[in-house]
Each structure stands twice: as C-alpha cells, then as structure tokens.
Amino acid sequence: MINKRLLVKNLLAHNDENSFYDKKRKINISSKEGKAKFLKHICALSNSNPKNNSYIVIGVDDSDNSILGVPFFDDSKLQNLINAYLDNPPIISYENIPFPSLPEDMVVGLVSIRAQDKLTALRRNIWKYWGGTVFFRDGSISMPKAFKSDVQDVNSEIVAAIEMHARNSIELTLDGVMDFVNERHRDMESQYKVFKEQFVLCWAGHKKVVKENTYYSRVDIELINEQVRLFYSALDEVSITYDEDNFTILEYVHLGVQEEFKYYPLEQVVIRFRESGTYTIDTTLVFDPPRFDKKTLHHIFNNNNVIFYKLKRGISLNQGEHKDLLQLSNTYLICYLNGFGSAVQKLEEVKPLLKKYKGDIYSRYKETMRILRKVKYQ
C-alpha cells in the first residue's frame, strides 16, 4: 500500500519534470483554457509513459519545489471530463494529500494516470487545440507531435523504485493516527476504525445530536495508510454510518433565502473495503434543489447585483448590504438553481472581489462553488 505523502516527497526530491511526472502550482478546470491545458498534460503523460503510472503534483512552487498547497478538491466526476474529451482515455484519480506544514483547509493534489492499450488523442476541439491532436512529453513540456509507434519504455525501473520507497509501514500508520487525533484535531471528537485488518480510517468533527440523529460539522476524514484526505468541509453538516465493509458519508448543505434556511442532502459517498486489499469510492448526488418564489428571487438577484456593482467600483456598502454580503454567494446559487442562468457568470466574476475579505465571506464562496461544480457535472 503506497503512502501518497511519501510518494509526493519522493517525486519532488528525486526527479525533475519528465515523461512520467509533472508539477503545477495550480490547475483551473472551470475555464476552457484551463480544461484544455489539463487535458493536454494528461494526454502527453499517458502517451509518453504507457507501461507505468504517471503523476501530476499540484500545489508546489515550480522553481524550488516548496509546498504551497491548494484548496481541497473533491470532484469525483473528473474522469468524466477525461472521457468526454479524449479518445482512448487513461484511468485517472485525483487525491488530496495533507501536509503538516499546510493550513487545515489546504492540501497537495496528486493526479495519478494509468494509460490504456492505445494512443490517447483529443476527441474534439477545445480552446486552441484541434480534435485529433496527439500530445507527447518533450522533457518537461507537453507538445503536439506526430504519431509514435515505438515509444520506448525507459521508466519502469525508475517508477517502480519511487513507488517502492513510498510503501507504508506500521510505524507510519501509527504515527499518522496519533498525529490526526492528538495534533491536528485536538479540539474535536476524533475516531478511527480498522477495515479488513488493513485500512485505518480516521475522522473528526464537531458532533451534535438532533432528534436521535448524529451530525458533524468541520468534518475531516482521512485514510491513514495512504495519507489521503477523503473528505473535508469547513461549513457543511455530515452524517456518518459504517459497518464491517462500508463507510458512508451523507453530506448536507445549508441553503435558503431571507429567513427560510434548511439543510438539504447533497451527496452520498460510500467507501467499500474488500478482502483483496482494495477499496472503491462510489459517489451519488442526491440533491433536490430548493424552490422559492420567483418574485422574491428577482428582488434578491437585483439586490445582489447592486452589491456586486459597488464592490467592483470600490463604493462603500451600507449596513444592510454588509449583512447581505455574507449570503451573496449562497443567494446567487439559489437564483441559479431556480432558473437565473446569468447568476453563474456573476459568481465567477465576483470571486476576486470576495477574496479580499477574510473569514466567513470567502469561505462561504468556496463552499458555494464546490456545490455548484457538483450540480453542474450532474
């Protein structure tokens, strides 16, 4: 079983970017350009290293390999993007790797890529890249190139050695549990469970009981053996159930307008552990968007636009507008879910303006965009 934190360290310590490894400060798949560049690198690594795993490490400085981190990213539909735009797509996974030096809500992203039997190519046009283009790695650069039928396997021994040095041990597992419980979450109720005598799962959160049902907020769930963060939420409520084989997370989101707020089930994640020493993660969106009076929403949407206009031009907000600013991203999302298509564009444009505010305002914006991303993929 590979310890992914060790794997990241080994990749950063021993290898410059090459035909099986790339590193990025961040990725952005919310824009056409960002999607195209991400697909280009996936395609190039798949074609240049067809016999082994390839990796992209996200959240490190390109010049000195310092670990800067990126926000937790839990988009389980990323493979769908790859399948939609690539012919003969590789199998990929995106994992969130916590590092002790990073803030609680930051991780290092690790994309693992496993090529299939055939050459990978763009299926259709995206940004400035034409459908049918084939990419390969040229040193540290992903470039369009003519078809190669004789790609040399020069990486197998190197990749095998890196992965072998990242194997887990009992000591690393025990240290991981103690660090999770005693250091990172000393102010919360923390628990752990061992599945199939191999997998150690830890979770922590603020617990509350409502009508005999238990919910958690500020939830952090980590598979200790692999040093992979499976779930993280700074705001939303979560219920957790488990048996000998499965660990189930049901996530709720707190949405509404004015005084009409409720908790709505958003997504169910089931982690299934097998005797064979493997596990799968099955994700199901269970969200039924709340519906509100259109007249009320028109008023809220226009009020949001006024606040957005003032923020954009540096005009001071009045007391009521400051209060509404806290719910700005939430109410834009509600408007979008009720048919206001232009609310998505407003959410994208307001990001740099809200980023200037510390605390809950920008945190709520990030949570809103996470919900939006899940809903849009569905």
N, C-alpha and C positions, 0 to 999 in steps of 0.2 A: 504494500500500500504506500503510495507516494505522498510525502508531506509537501504540500504545494508551496508553503512558505520557503522551505529549503530549496525546492526546485527554482523558485524565483531568484533566490540568493545565488544559486549556482549559475544560472543563466547570466545574471548581471556580473558575477565575479570572473567568469572564465571565458566569456565569448563576446566578441563584437557582433553586430548585426550581420547575418549571413543567410544562407539558403534555407535554414530551418528556424530562424529566430529573428524577431523584430521587436522594437520597443517604441513606445509612444508616450508623449506627455499626457494626451487625452485623445478620445475619439468622439465624434459627433455624428450620430446616425439620424438626427432629426432633420437634416437638410439633404438635398440631392447630392451636393458636393461631398459632404461627409460620408453618406452611404457609398458613393462611387469609390472614394479613396479606401474605405474599409474593405469593400468587395475586391478591389484591385490587389490589396495585400493578401487577402485570403486566397485568391486565385493563384497568385505568384508563389506563395509558400506551398500550396497544395501541389503545384506542378513541379516545383524545384526540389521537393523532398517527398517523393511519392511512397517511399517504403517505411517512413517513420513518422512520429508525432512532430509537428511544428508548433511554435509558440509565439504569441504576441504578448508582451508585458506592457501594461498600461498604467501610467501614474508615476513615471520616473523621468528625471531630467536627462535629456539626450546627451548632454556634454560630460557630466560627471557621474551619472548613474545614481544620483541621490534620490531617495524615495520620497516623493511629494504627495502621492495618493490621489484618488478620485472618489467622488461620491459612490455609495453602494448602488449597484446596478443589478436589478433582478428581472430583466426582461427574458422570460422563458421562450419568447417567440423569435429569438434571434436566428435560429435555424431556419425559420420560415422565410426570413429575408434572404438568406443564402440560397435556399431552394428556388425562390422566385426569380432571382437574377442570374444564377449560374447554371450552366449545363454541366452534368456530372459533378454536382456539388460535393465537397468534402463534408465529413461529420465534424461539427464544431461544438464546443462548450465554452461558456463564459463563467468564470468562478471569481468570487470576491475573497481576497486573501487579506486578513487583518495583520497589521504590523504594530508592535508595541509603541513605536515612535510616532504613530499617526493618531490624530483625534479619533474619538469614538465613532463618528459617522463617516470616516474615510477608510479606504482600503486600497490595495493594489489589484487591478484587474488582470486576470490571466485567461487568454483565449487559447484553447488547445485545438489543433487542426489535424484531422486524420484523413488523408487522401483516399479516394476510391480507386478503382482499377484503371479508369480512363482519364484523359486530359480534361482539365477544367477550363471553361471559357465563359465569357459573358453571354448570357442568353439574349439580352436585348439592350437597347441604348440606355445609358444613364449618364447624366451630366455631359462631359465631353468625350466619353468613351463609347465606342461603337459596339453594338451587338456582334458577337463572333470573335472579339479580340481575345487573344491568349496572352497571359502575363507570366513572366518568369522573374526570378531574382537575379540581379547582376550585382554581386557583392551585397551591399546594404540597401539597394534600390530595387523596387518593383517596377519592371518595364514591360511594355508590349513587345513581343518577339514572335518570329516565325515558329511554326510547329517544330518541336524537337521529338524525335522518336527514340533517341538514345540518351536519355537523362541518366547520368552516372550516379550510382548510389555511393556517395562519399561520406554520408553522415551517420550510418547505422551504428558504428562503434562509438562515435562521439555522443550521440543522443542516448545510447544505452548506458554509457558511463555517467552522464549527467543525471539520468533518472535513477540509476543505482545509488548514487551518492545522496539522493533525496529520499531514500526509503525511510519509513518511520521506525521508531523503536519504542519499547515500553517506557523508557525514561522520558522521551519526548512527549509521549501521550500523557503521562502523569504530570509532567511539568505544565503541559497545556491545560489540563483540568484545574490544577492549583492556581495558575495564573488567571484563568477565566473567573473562578469563584472568589478568590481572595484579593486580587488586584483590580481587575477591570470592572468587576461588578460587586464590589464590597458593600454598596449601598442598596442592593436589590436582593430579592429572593432568588437564589440560583439552584438549579437541579441538574442532575445528569442521569442518563440511562445507557446501559450497555446492550447493544443489539447483536444477536448471533455470536456472542463471545468475541467479537472483532471490532465493532463500531462503537465509539463513545460519543454520545451526543449531549451537549450542554446547552441549557437555555436559561435566560434570566429576564426579569421584567418586574414591574410594579403590579402586584396582584390585588384584585378586588373581586368580591363575590356579590352578585346581583341575582336575587331570587334563585338561590342554589346553583347558579351558573358562575363559573370562574373565568375571569378575563384578565389579560395582561396588557400593560402599555409599556412603551420604551423597550420593546422586545428585541433581544439579540439571541440568535440560535446558531450554534457552530458545531460542525463535525470536527472533533478534535484531532482524530487520526490524520486527517488530510489538511488541517488548518484552513478550512474553507468555511466562510460565513454563509449560511444558507438563507438567513432571513434577518433583516434589520428594519426597524421602523421607529422613528423618533416620536411619532404622534399617535398612530392608529391603534385601535384595540384589537386584540388577538385572542382566540380561544385555542387551546391545545389539548389534544387527546392522543393516546398511544396504547398499543398492545405489544405483544411479543415480536411482531413483524413490521408494524407500521407506525409512523409518527405523522400526525395530521395537524396542519395549521389552517385555521379559518380566520381570514383577515377581514376586519370591518373598517369602514370609513365613516367619518362623522361629517355629514353634509346637510345643507339646508340654507334657507334664506330668512332674514329677519329673525324671528324667534322660533321658527319651525325647523329645528335640527333633530336628526335621528341618526342612529347607527345602521348602516346598510352593509350586508355581506358583500365583499368584493371578490375574493379569490380563495380557493381551497388548494392547498399544496399537500400532497401525500408522498412521504418518503418511504419506500418499500425496501426492506433489507432482506437479502437472500442468503441461504446457507452456503452458496458458492463464493461468498466473499465479495459480492457486488451489490449495488443498490441503484434504484431508479427514482427519479423525482417526477411526479405527474402533477400538472398544474391545470386547474379548471377555473375559468372565470364564471362566477355565479352572480354577477352584478345585475341588478334590475334598477335602472336609473330612476331617481325620484322625479315626479312630475309636479309642476307648480303652475299657478295661474299666469297666463301669458301677459296679461296687463301688468301684473306685479313685476314680472321679469323684465318687461320693456322699461319700466321705471328704474329697476336696479341696473340694467345694462347701460342705460343712458347716464346714470349717476357714476358708474364705473368709468365710462368714457371721459367724463368731466375730470375725475381724479387723475386718469391717465394723461389727459391733456396738460393738467397743471404740473404733474411730475416731469413731463417731457420738457416743459418750458421753464422749470425751476420756480413756479409760482407756489407760494405758501398755501398749505391746506388749512381749512378751518377745523374746529374741534370735532365736528361730526364727520368730516372727511377723514381725519386721522383715525377715528374709530372704524370707519368703513374700510380703510386701507388694510387692516388686519385680515378682512374677509375678501379682499379683492380677487385673489386667485380662485378661491372657493366659489364665489358667485359667478365669475366668468365661466368656470367649469360647469356649473349648474345651467347657465344660459346655453352653453354648447350642447349639453345633454338634452335640452328642450328645444333644439332646432335653430339656435342662433349660430350659424356656421362661422361668421366672422369673429366670434369670441376666441377661436383658436389662434387666429393671427394676433389678436390683442395680447393673448397670453405670451406668445413668443416675443412680441415687441417690448413688453413691459419688464422682461427679465432683468436687463441691466439696470433699470431704474429701481427695482425692488432689492437688487443685490447690494445696494448701498446701505440698506437698513440691516441692523444686527438683530439677532434674536428670532422671535416667532414669525415675523413677516416673511422673511426669505425662506425659513424652514417650511412654512406652510406652502409657499410657492413650489418648492421642490417636491413636497408630497403630492400637490395637485398635479404636477407634470408627470409624476410616476403613475398616478391613477389614469391620467389621460392617455399615456402611452399604452397601458394595458388595454383600455377600452378601444383605442384606435386599431390595435393589432387584431382584436377580436372581430 
